[in-house]
Amino acid sequence: MALHEVDGDRRNAPDDLYALNGTGSALPRYRIPDGPMPARAAVRLVQDELALDGNSRQNLATFCTTWSEPEVRTIMADTLDKNLVDKDEYPQTAELESRCVHILADLWNAPDGSRAVGCSTTGSSEAAMLSGLALQRRWRARRRAAGKSLDRPNLVCGPVQVCWEKFGRYFDVELRQIPLLKDSLTLRPEQLADYCDENTIAVVTTLGVTFTGDYEPVAAAARTLDALQADTGLDIPLHVDAASGGFVAPFLQPDLVWDFRLERVKSINASGHKFGLAPLGVGWAIWRDAEELPDELVFHVDYLGGDMPTFALNFSRPGGEVVAQYYNLLRLGRDGYAAVQRACAQAAGRLADAVAELGPFTVLHDGKSALPVVCWTLAEPPAPDGWTLYDLSERLRMRGWQVPTYPLPADRQDVVVQRVVVRHGVTRDLVELLLSDIRTALAELERQHVGVAEQSPGFHH
């Protein structure tokens, strides 16, 4: 048998991952460490900390993409070094962004695709703010041309995502949020006239309200604003926040008129990383034509090489999410997107039907006619010593499910609801597992809120 000598240094060096340099103490929190550690130790320690996060597939609160095909991950790795703003250095990445803009303009029925303009953003929130800025500057231009004062502008909307509240606060625009009527979960067109005036820069309608998943009546709102213009002369543009619905309605409700088919709709924002199926970090803002996007908002930059027009709240950002968006559009096509969204709607419908059958709930939105989102409330107000939806959320959290509980916006904040977003990857099987855990949680909550003698069974296996 051959004899082999063992290198002294290797013999004394630990091979176990958790015995390597840097793994024997708590990770630094407020100060960069003095020296390096092996890469495999550093990555393992970071992964150990991330293991304490929840399972994103069980996060039923988020609208954002939590599952992607392996090919998307490959694209993201391949484009890690591409700066989207540097269009001179990465012209083909810029070309793919341009293709996405034109594809979405066509998907949303722009009257002439060659006249529509748009850009990608870090998400629908940035896209909403850019759209709001364009509306504000257009309003200013109209006021100046008419020789009128530039009093504080206002934006009229129903229950909106917090990005619009940020827009109002950051850019000094009064946000006039219309309270909900007692029999409605969205703004109603008949409410608009009481909130609009000569300082209104636009009305925002939401195609997929965050709180419930309902679509607001965009076409009816447009007709109301047409009538308002005929009566008062006020020509108020309409913006559609299609953060989620922009990638659902064209495939599940193709006959619903909400987009650029309406002359009054001047701009649309959407999120690519929600029902657009792209990984986190991409949104879209589209204007029906270049006239709706004031030139003063577009910057021309030359210090990266070439002349690069840019309209964004930030500057450098990764190009991978935009490339992945183009991949999804190419990979799935209309039929593929329709199939994905239809599967989500079917799973949502199953969940809604089962929740309604459980007894203590009233389903407010069943996910069948708008976004595949299911929203419910308690059929009866909880007794003083009874359990609430917040208790149910806490029970489900013990099993890893994140099912949010919150009150509806004004004037219906007395109604507390729960909501489940059925997005790509939330399969029928996951829905059945959730329902099983809901049933178990309900049984436990019922036992908790009965007499002590009844809730103390003997020991059993």
C-alpha positions in Angstrom: 0.0 0.0 0.0 1.4 3.4 -1.0 2.1 5.9 1.8 1.0 9.5 1.4 2.3 12.4 3.4 -0.2 14.9 4.7 0.6 18.6 4.3 1.0 20.0 7.8 -0.9 23.2 7.1 -3.9 21.4 5.5 -3.9 18.8 8.3 -4.3 21.6 10.9 -6.8 23.7 8.9 -10.5 23.0 9.7 -12.5 21.9 6.7 -15.9 22.3 8.5 -17.7 25.4 7.2 -18.7 26.5 10.7 -15.1 26.3 11.9 -13.7 28.6 9.3 -12.3 32.1 10.1 -15.1 34.5 11.0 -17.8 31.9 11.8 -17.1 31.7 15.5 -18.6 35.1 16.5 -21.7 37.1 15.9 -21.7 38.9 12.5 -20.8 42.6 12.6 -23.8 44.9 12.7 -22.4 48.5 13.0 -18.8 48.3 11.8 -17.1 46.8 8.9 -14.8 43.9 10.0 -11.1 44.4 10.1 -10.2 41.5 7.7 -11.7 39.2 5.1 -13.3 35.8 5.6 -13.6 32.9 3.1 -16.2 33.5 0.5 -18.0 30.2 1.2 -18.2 31.1 4.9 -19.5 34.6 4.2 -22.2 33.4 1.8 -23.3 30.6 4.2 -23.6 33.0 7.1 -25.6 35.5 5.1 -27.8 32.6 3.9 -28.3 31.5 7.5 -29.6 34.9 8.4 -31.9 35.0 5.4 -33.3 31.6 6.4 -35.1 33.5 9.2 -37.2 35.4 6.6 -40.7 34.0 5.7 -41.4 31.8 2.8 -42.3 34.2 -0.1 -44.6 31.6 -1.7 -46.7 31.7 1.5 -46.8 35.5 1.5 -50.4 36.0 0.3 -50.3 39.7 1.1 -47.9 40.7 -1.7 -48.9 41.3 -5.4 -45.2 41.0 -6.4 -43.7 38.1 -8.3 -42.3 35.4 -6.0 -41.8 32.6 -8.6 -39.9 32.8 -11.8 -38.7 30.2 -14.4 -35.0 29.2 -14.2 -34.5 31.0 -17.5 -35.4 34.3 -15.8 -32.8 33.7 -13.2 -30.2 33.0 -15.9 -31.1 36.3 -17.6 -30.8 38.1 -14.3 -27.3 36.7 -13.8 -26.3 37.5 -17.4 -27.4 41.1 -17.0 -26.0 41.8 -13.6 -23.5 44.3 -15.0 -25.8 46.2 -17.4 -26.7 49.7 -16.3 -30.0 50.5 -18.0 -29.4 54.3 -18.1 -26.2 53.8 -20.1 -27.9 53.4 -23.5 -24.7 54.2 -25.4 -22.8 51.3 -23.9 -25.8 48.9 -23.8 -27.8 49.8 -26.9 -29.5 46.4 -27.2 -30.8 46.5 -23.6 -32.2 50.0 -24.5 -33.8 48.5 -27.6 -35.5 45.8 -25.5 -36.8 48.4 -23.2 -38.2 50.3 -26.2 -39.8 47.2 -27.6 -41.6 46.6 -24.2 -42.9 50.2 -24.3 -44.4 49.7 -27.8 -45.8 46.3 -26.9 -47.5 47.6 -23.9 -48.8 50.7 -25.8 -50.4 48.2 -28.3 -51.7 45.9 -25.5 -53.4 49.0 -23.9 -54.9 50.0 -27.3 -52.9 53.2 -27.9 -54.6 54.8 -31.0 -51.3 54.9 -32.9 -48.5 52.9 -31.4 -45.8 55.0 -33.1 -47.1 58.1 -31.3 -47.2 56.6 -27.8 -44.2 57.2 -25.6 -43.1 55.6 -22.3 -40.4 54.4 -20.1 -39.5 51.7 -17.6 -39.2 52.5 -13.9 -38.2 50.7 -10.7 -41.9 49.8 -10.2 -45.4 51.1 -10.5 -44.9 53.6 -7.7 -42.2 55.5 -9.6 -44.3 55.1 -12.8 -47.2 56.7 -10.9 -45.1 59.6 -9.7 -43.7 60.3 -13.1 -47.2 60.2 -14.6 -48.3 62.6 -11.8 -45.5 65.0 -12.6 -46.4 65.0 -16.2 -50.0 65.8 -15.3 -48.9 68.6 -12.9 -46.7 70.2 -15.5 -49.4 70.0 -18.2 -51.8 71.7 -15.8 -49.3 74.5 -15.1 -48.8 75.1 -18.8 -52.6 75.4 -19.3 -52.9 77.8 -16.4 -50.1 80.0 -17.5 -51.5 80.1 -21.1 -54.8 81.2 -19.7 -53.2 83.8 -17.5 -54.4 82.2 -14.3 -52.7 81.8 -10.9 -50.9 78.6 -10.0 -52.8 77.9 -6.8 -52.1 74.6 -5.2 -53.0 71.8 -7.6 -55.1 68.8 -6.6 -55.5 65.2 -7.7 -58.8 63.4 -7.3 -59.0 59.7 -6.6 -60.7 56.9 -4.7 -58.9 54.5 -2.3 -55.3 54.5 -3.8 -52.0 52.8 -3.1 -49.7 54.7 -0.8 -47.5 55.9 -3.7 -50.2 58.5 -4.6 -50.1 59.8 -1.0 -46.3 60.1 -1.4 -46.7 61.9 -4.7 -49.0 64.4 -3.1 -46.7 65.0 -0.1 -43.5 65.1 -2.1 -44.6 67.3 -4.9 -47.0 69.6 -3.0 -50.2 68.4 -4.7 -53.4 68.1 -2.6 -54.7 64.6 -2.7 -58.5 64.5 -2.7 -59.4 61.0 -1.8 -63.1 60.3 -2.3 -64.6 58.4 0.7 -66.3 55.1 -0.1 -70.1 54.9 -0.2 -71.7 52.4 2.2 -72.6 50.1 -0.7 -69.4 50.4 -2.7 -65.7 49.2 -2.5 -64.5 51.8 -5.1 -65.1 55.4 -6.0 -68.4 56.0 -7.9 -68.4 58.3 -10.9 -71.3 60.4 -9.5 -69.0 61.5 -6.7 -66.4 63.1 -9.0 -68.2 66.4 -9.7 -68.1 67.4 -6.0 -64.3 67.0 -5.8 -63.1 68.4 -9.2 -62.4 72.1 -9.9 -60.1 74.2 -12.0 -57.1 73.2 -9.9 -57.6 69.5 -10.6 -54.6 68.2 -12.5 -56.3 64.8 -13.1 -58.6 62.1 -11.9 -56.9 58.8 -11.0 -58.8 55.6 -11.4 -57.4 52.3 -10.2 -57.7 49.1 -12.2 -57.3 46.7 -9.3 -57.8 48.5 -6.0 -55.1 47.3 -3.5 -57.5 46.9 -0.7 -60.0 44.5 -2.4 -58.8 43.7 -6.0 -61.9 45.4 -7.6 -61.6 47.4 -10.8 -62.8 51.0 -10.6 -65.3 52.0 -13.4 -62.9 53.8 -15.7 -65.2 54.2 -18.7 -68.0 55.5 -16.5 -65.6 58.0 -14.9 -64.5 59.2 -18.4 -68.2 59.7 -19.3 -68.7 61.7 -16.1 -65.7 63.9 -16.9 -67.0 64.4 -20.5 -70.3 65.6 -19.0 -68.5 67.8 -16.5 -66.6 69.5 -19.4 -69.8 70.0 -21.3 -71.4 71.7 -18.3 -68.5 73.7 -16.9 -65.7 73.8 -19.5 -63.3 71.9 -17.2 -61.2 69.6 -19.3 -59.8 67.2 -16.7 -57.5 64.3 -17.9 -57.9 60.8 -16.7 -54.9 58.6 -15.5 -55.3 54.9 -14.9 -53.3 53.3 -12.2 -53.2 49.8 -13.7 -50.4 48.6 -11.3 -52.0 45.1 -11.3 -54.9 45.2 -13.7 -52.8 46.3 -16.7 -51.4 42.8 -17.0 -54.7 41.1 -16.2 -57.6 42.8 -17.9 -56.2 42.5 -21.5 -56.1 38.7 -21.0 -59.1 37.9 -18.8 -61.4 40.8 -19.6 -60.4 41.8 -23.1 -63.8 43.5 -23.8 -63.5 45.8 -20.7 -62.9 49.4 -22.0 -60.5 51.0 -19.5 -57.4 52.0 -21.5 -56.4 54.3 -24.4 -59.6 53.4 -26.2 -61.0 56.2 -24.0 -59.9 59.5 -25.4 -59.8 61.0 -21.9 -57.2 58.5 -20.7 -53.9 60.3 -21.2 -51.5 58.0 -19.3 -51.3 54.6 -17.7 -48.9 53.1 -15.2 -48.4 49.5 -14.4 -46.1 47.1 -12.5 -44.1 44.6 -14.5 -43.1 42.8 -11.3 -46.7 42.1 -10.2 -49.0 40.3 -12.7 -46.5 41.3 -15.4 -44.6 38.3 -14.0 -41.1 40.0 -14.1 -38.8 39.8 -11.1 -38.9 42.6 -8.6 -37.7 46.0 -9.8 -39.6 47.1 -12.9 -42.6 49.2 -13.7 -44.0 51.0 -16.8 -45.4 54.5 -17.6 -47.0 55.0 -21.0 -48.5 58.2 -22.4 -51.0 58.1 -25.3 -48.7 60.5 -27.3 -45.6 62.7 -26.9 -47.7 65.8 -26.2 -48.8 64.4 -22.8 -45.1 64.2 -21.6 -43.7 67.7 -21.3 -40.2 68.2 -22.7 -39.1 70.0 -19.6 -39.2 66.7 -17.7 -36.8 64.9 -20.0 -33.1 65.3 -19.3 -30.4 64.8 -21.9 -27.2 63.3 -20.5 -23.9 63.0 -22.4 -21.3 62.1 -19.8 -21.8 58.4 -20.3 -21.3 58.8 -24.0 -23.8 59.8 -26.6 -27.0 61.8 -26.0 -29.3 59.9 -23.7 -32.8 61.3 -22.9 -34.0 60.1 -19.5 -37.1 60.6 -17.4 -36.8 58.9 -14.0 -36.6 59.8 -10.3 -33.2 58.0 -10.1 -30.4 57.5 -12.5 -28.4 54.2 -12.6 -30.3 51.0 -12.2 -30.0 47.4 -13.4 -31.3 46.4 -16.8 -32.0 42.7 -15.9 -35.6 43.2 -14.9 -36.5 45.0 -18.1 -34.8 42.2 -20.1 -36.7 39.6 -18.1 -39.9 41.5 -18.8 -39.2 41.2 -22.5 -38.4 37.6 -22.1 -41.8 37.0 -20.5 -43.6 38.8 -23.3 -41.7 36.8 -25.9 -41.9 33.5 -24.0 -45.6 33.6 -23.1 -47.3 35.8 -25.7 -51.0 36.6 -25.4 -52.1 33.0 -25.1 -49.5 32.2 -22.4 -50.3 35.3 -20.3 -54.0 34.4 -20.6 -53.3 30.9 -19.4 -51.3 32.0 -16.4 -53.9 34.6 -15.3 -56.7 32.2 -16.0 -55.1 29.7 -13.7 -54.8 32.3 -11.0 -58.5 33.3 -11.4 -59.6 29.7 -11.2 -57.6 29.1 -8.0 -59.0 32.4 -6.6 -62.6 31.3 -7.4 -62.0 28.0 -5.6 -60.7 29.9 -2.5 -63.6 32.3 -2.6 -66.2 29.6 -2.8 -64.7 27.5 0.0 -64.3 30.6 2.3 -68.0 31.4 1.7 -68.9 27.8 2.7 -67.0 28.0 6.0 -69.8 30.0 7.6 -68.4 32.9 9.5 -67.3 35.0 6.5 -68.9 37.2 3.9 -66.8 37.3 0.6 -66.6 40.9 -0.7 -64.5 40.1 -3.8 -64.3 36.6 -5.3 -61.4 37.1 -7.7 -63.5 36.0 -10.7 -64.4 39.3 -12.4 -61.4 41.5 -11.8 -58.0 40.7 -10.2 -57.5 37.2 -8.9 -57.8 38.5 -5.4 -60.1 37.2 -2.7 -61.3 39.5 0.1 -63.6 38.7 2.9 -64.9 40.0 6.2 -66.7 38.5 9.2 -70.4 37.9 8.5 -71.2 39.2 12.0 -69.3 41.6 14.2 -67.1 39.8 16.7 -68.5 39.4 20.2 -66.8 41.3 23.0 -65.0 38.1 24.1 -64.9 36.5 20.6 -62.1 36.1 18.1 -61.4 38.6 15.3 -59.8 38.4 11.9 -56.6 39.6 13.5 -56.6 36.5 15.6 -57.1 34.4 12.5 -54.2 36.1 10.8 -52.0 35.4 13.8 -53.0 31.7 13.8 -52.2 31.4 10.1 -48.9 33.1 10.6 -47.9 30.2 12.8 -48.1 28.0 9.8 -46.1 30.4 7.6 -49.1 32.1 5.8 -49.1 35.8 5.6 -52.8 36.8 5.2 -53.2 40.5 5.9 -56.0 42.0 8.0 -56.9 45.7 7.9 -59.8 48.1 7.8 -61.3 49.5 4.6 -60.6 53.1 3.7 -62.9 56.0 4.7 -65.9 56.0 5.1 -66.0 52.2 5.6 -63.2 51.9 8.0 -65.5 50.1 10.4 -65.3 47.0 8.1 -62.2 44.9 8.8 -61.2 42.5 6.0 -58.7 39.8 5.0 -57.2 39.5 1.6 -55.4 36.8 -0.4 -53.6 37.6 -3.6 -53.6 34.6 -5.9 -50.6 35.3 -8.2 -48.4 33.2 -10.4 -47.2 30.2 -8.4 -50.1 30.2 -5.9 -51.5 26.9 -7.2 -54.7 25.1 -6.5 -52.8 22.8 -4.2 -51.5 25.7 -2.2 -55.0 27.0 -1.9 -56.2 23.7 -0.6 -53.4 23.7 2.0 -54.3 27.2 3.0 -58.0 26.2 3.4 -57.0 23.2 5.5 -55.0 25.5 7.8 -57.9 28.0 8.0 -60.3 25.3 9.1 -57.8 24.2 11.7 -57.3 27.7 12.9 -61.0 28.3 13.1 -61.5 25.2 15.3 -58.7 26.3 17.6 -60.1 29.8 17.9 -63.6 28.5 18.7 -62.1 26.2 21.4 -60.2 29.2 22.8 -63.4 31.2 23.3 -65.6 28.7 25.1 -65.7 27.7 28.7 -62.5 26.6 30.4 -63.8 23.1 31.1 -64.6 22.7 27.4 -61.3 23.9 26.2 -59.1 21.6 28.4 -59.3 18.1 26.9 -57.3 15.3 28.5 -53.9 14.3 27.2 -53.9 12.3 24.0 -51.6 11.3 21.2 
